[in-house]
Amino acid sequence: MDASRTTKGLYKTMNRSTSNSSDAGDETLSCIFEKILSEHIQQKIAEERLRYDAALVRANDMLIQTKKLKEQVRALAEDFYQLENQFQGVAHLNVRFKRAAMERFDYLEHQSYLAGVIASLMAQYRDLDTPGNTCYSPRDWRNLRYPAEPREGRRMSKQKRRLLYKLMCAKGGDGF
């Protein structure tokens, strides 16, 4: 718009001056007018090219930044999927661990019940009161495979004596 206003202004100025001059002067003025107009147009074209080039540089920078951001997003997505897979693996391990822990708890509860039954039966056999809430370890149960009463010619081991005393009297220690 500025170029058209400026060219109109130049044209009006030229028309005023041309109306007062002769035909030879008209040609000179028209050449000068065309030259000024041409320079003005070239200047405006150069300014527009500079703006276009600056916009093109900004667009290229934005394109490069966009590509970098896409690569970063892709890398983050891959990291997220890897972490998600690891988390699912940990979740599966956690489920397996819980299941194994519950099975172990059931096993220990069952063994504790059996140890209580054995202690109760042995207490009834010896005409003693049932011992209180005691819990025996699997190491103790291994020693119960042998008869409680020592046979002739055999000595009872110290470990067996302690276990039997623990079962019969519901105490620990050396009672014999």
Secondary structure, 3 states (H helix, E strand, C coil): CHHHHHHHHHHHHHHHHHHHCCHHHHHHHHHHHHHHHHHHHHHHHHHHHHHHHHHHHHHHHHHHHHHHHHHHHHHHHHHHHHHHHHHHHHHHHHHHHHHHHHHHHHHHHHHHHHHHHHHHHHHHHCCCCCCCCCCCCHHHHHHCCCCCCCCCCCCCCHHHHHHHHHHHHCCCCCCC
